[in-house]
């Protein structure tokens, strides 16, 4: 099973903090460093020093790491036009020598759109735009260097685009699509994704949505096993009860609540047991959401006593 580190920098993080987490994750042998794509904090945290731009951050981290993969869970299709996004991701793919992955979704947090002057259309329109963006981004990446790319949709039109630059990874970086929607999300994953992800959900919910995605693949004659199926969990691990309680308090979570039910909380052995339940449900990859970005010892502990013991 692949194990990845996942961060939420809108809750308060500088570039230096994110770089330190990415480098510590790389040193411990984690498969990837991922970050969310948000412009506004959630909950009671201060959010200081403010948001960091996703692709500026990942481009810089790409130059200060060597092996760890880098990506997003997930970019909001409302934030960027598809053509410039395809350019930015392809450029960071080049800067990382082919280590980038693009998780992208329809967007959901209306308050951040209001706060930064970003239009926030209806859910149906957001999914329509997401589908066109996926068509354009993957189409641009796969256009031959000696050809042009054109697209005419309801929301976006491209005419004679050189579709440059090209990513390092043939065909473009892997695309990750996730979410619990029963119809459009599985169809988009079946059509465009290399990976399907369901975040912060029970194993039963993961199993149900994995079944929906597999059915959507079969409906278009795609082998469901072409996709990687992954989940994301908040992680809180401690060698002692006192250490565990300290880490839970630092992220404002109670150990008796959702953290134990839908997260990976407890001793290293308990965290391993929780990861095993998702593996049994069909998850091939897990993203561990680390909320205290200053607690690099937490990453070391998980690396030494969880990651290294995975089959």
Secondary structure, DSSP 4 states (H G I P E B T S, - for coil): -EEEEEE-GGGS--HHHHHHHHHHHHHTT-SEEEE---SS--TTS--TT----HHHHHHHHHHT-SS-EEEES-EETTTS-HHHHHHHHHHHHHHTTS-EEEEEE----HHHHHHHT-----HHHHHHHHHHHHHHHHHHHHS-TTS-EEEE-SS-EEEEE---SPPSSTT-SEEEEE---TTHHHHHHHHH-SEEEEES--HHHHHHHHHHHHHHHHHTT--GGGSEEEEEEEEEE-SSHHHHHHHHHHTT--TTTHHHHTSEEESHHHHHHHHHHHHHTT-SEEEEE---TT-HHHHHHHHHHTGGG--
